Amino acid sequence: MGKTALVNSWLGRMRADNFRGAERVFGWSFYSQGASEGKQASADLFIASALRWFGDPDPTKGSPWDKGVRLAEFIRKQHTLLILDGLEPLQNPPGEGQGQIKDPALKTLLRELANHNPGLCVITTRMEVDDIKEFIRTSVQNIPLEHLSDEAGAELLLHLGAKGKEDELKQAVCEYEGHALALMLLGSYLKVVYDGDISQRDKISKLMNEPRQGKHAMRVMASYEKWFEGKPELDILRIIGLFDRPAEGGAIGALRAELPINGLTSKLEGLSKDNWRFALNNLREVKLIAKEDQHRLDALDCHPLIREYFGERLKTSNPAAWKEAHSRLYEYYKSHAKEYPDTIEEMTPLYLTVAHGCQADRQQEAAQIFYGRIRRKAEGFSWRKLGTFAADLAALSNFLDSSGNMAASVLTDEYKAFILNAAGFCLRSLGRLGEAVQPMKAGLKVTIALNQWSNAARITGNISEIYLAMGDIRQAQNYAKRSVKLADKSGDAFQRISKRTTLANILHQAGSISEAEALFRKAEDMQKKFQPKFFYLHALAGFMYCDLLLRMDRYLYVIS
């Protein structure tokens, strides 16, 4: 029994006891975005859905931090039971910042609840949540779930139909390191294939030098893959592996509707409804797919490790089928999405369109969908109106490699620049400054190659501000000076003024007061010529200039 199963079992007992006084109960699983750490995942849909469910009249209002605070306030109004299952896709992987939550709205929510919460928030994750460690032993309790003991694992194997002496059952548990999912699959596999004989487990080949999480479960999955070879069950598992969330019935139907895809849907061609149900029952019997969801009877789901295993196997062993399937899913979600969605829920099919389009090697079309229908071109609808920085970033990550560079070479240079700069912008907006620099630098390089000097000046200025916020004054000055040169080359009056004020502010922070004042004065003189009705620098530029003047004790000038 794994974390999710344990929580579901506990919830079942709580439900039978009328939730023990909880006035509201809200649960959410982040495993719909996969199980691997380090991927770009988003809490935007959770935050918006939760705010709406708790009664917020405008879930789009405010920054991610504002939304987190507001949701905590709603939750605290009543004794609320909040269940957050599978948080690890939203946490930093092992290494620097391990366990920290990447999404600012979710991070703010959890810190707010850790500070004060009359209800209960239950989180499942493989890693400690670093952001609330300071509250441990006061309002936060960590309950480590170790792998199953030899005794508990042996009982589980017996329950699943395994047969053998107690010592041999315990030895099997030890060999599989007590991994709950692996033992579930092992017990079911032995029952079906070897009448439960535990001594036959050595027929399951080992995966050599496999350090990944869930390696023992993958051993059993590899055996199931051989067992179901040439049968509809394997095609179904491979179909589920195309998704990063429960596979909805309509999407599955789209994959089966056209000519069969060799190695993916060929065994499903002409399959009757009865035989389809028979194959599903076989998979449920051996714990490879989840029980039928009474709210979505045609949807298919499984443990994320199972989903990822069969998806990766299809991608590596049959790339043609992988691309064709994702191409059909791209067309399905594109045609079922609202042309211009108004909420994040309505936007989800378009995010899926982008993801499947990239997997189908249709990156150019996917980029056009993102720019035209998600961002609505220069309007920037998704982030300006909905504030979906994290969801946008998750979609954009489909075009990028792990280092923040372009993974897709088939895009036009204009779209490469857009994708890279949009990713950097989202990372910056989410407070992930160190990660934002690389895609912005890569985007700057493409933008300069396109001779788009005004955009290049803007991007360079943004990079300089990131370095300033990170405390790297030297790099901040270097990029700010470069932004001034690019702005002058562009001839764009606004950029020429704004980039001088950016550099002046950095010089101020570096202690170069006289240089900073001279540059602010120069920018203000340019401002008078560019917009005569504005005699002084205004907005952010005016604020930065006033900040310098106050430091120089020029109070009367600031007041005037």
Salt bridges, closest charged atoms under 4 A:
ASP17 OD2 - ARG20 NE 3.21
GLU23 OE2 - HIS79 ND1 3.05
GLU37 OE2 - ARG126 NH2 3.18
ASP56 OD2 - ARG70 NE 2.46
GLU88 OE2 - ARG126 NH1 3.12
GLU112 OE1 - ARG76 NH2 3.19
ASP130 OD1 - LYS133 NZ 3.08
ASP131 OD1 - LYS107 NZ 3.60
GLU134 OE1 - ARG111 NH1 2.97
GLU151 OE2 - LYS170 NZ 3.65
GLU166 OE2 - LYS170 NZ 3.15
GLU168 OE2 - ARG201 NH1 3.57
GLU175 OE1 - ARG201 NE 2.84
GLU177 OE2 - HIS216 NE2 3.35
ASP195 OD2 - LYS163 NZ 3.52
GLU225 OE1 - ARG313 NE 3.07
ASP244 OD1 - ARG245 NE 2.77
GLU258 OE1 - ARG328 NE 3.93
ASP274 OD1 - ARG277 NH1 3.37
GLU285 OE2 - LYS191 NZ 3.94
ASP293 OD2 - ARG296 NE 3.85
ASP301 OD1 - ARG307 NH2 2.77
GLU312 OE1 - ARG212 NH1 2.99
GLU324 OE2 - ARG328 NE 2.84
GLU331 OE1 - LYS334 NZ 3.63
GLU331 OE2 - ARG362 NH2 2.58
GLU339 OE1 - ARG373 NH2 3.93
ASP342 OD2 - LYS338 NZ 2.78
ASP342 OD1 - ARG376 NH2 3.53
GLU345 OE2 - ARG52 NH1 2.55
GLU346 OE1 - LYS338 NZ 3.39
ASP361 OD2 - LYS323 NZ 2.90
GLU365 OE1 - ARG362 NH2 2.88
ASP392 OD2 - ARG375 NE 2.86
ASP413 OD1 - LYS416 NZ 3.94
GLU435 OE1 - ARG432 NH2 2.85
GLU465 OE1 - ARG428 NH2 2.74
ASP488 OD1 - ARG496 NE 2.84
ASP488 OD1 - ARG500 NH1 2.94
GLU517 OE2 - ARG521 NE 3.44
GLU517 OE2 - ARG554 NH1 2.98
ASP525 OD1 - LYS528 NZ 3.96
ASP547 OD2 - HIS508 ND1 3.85
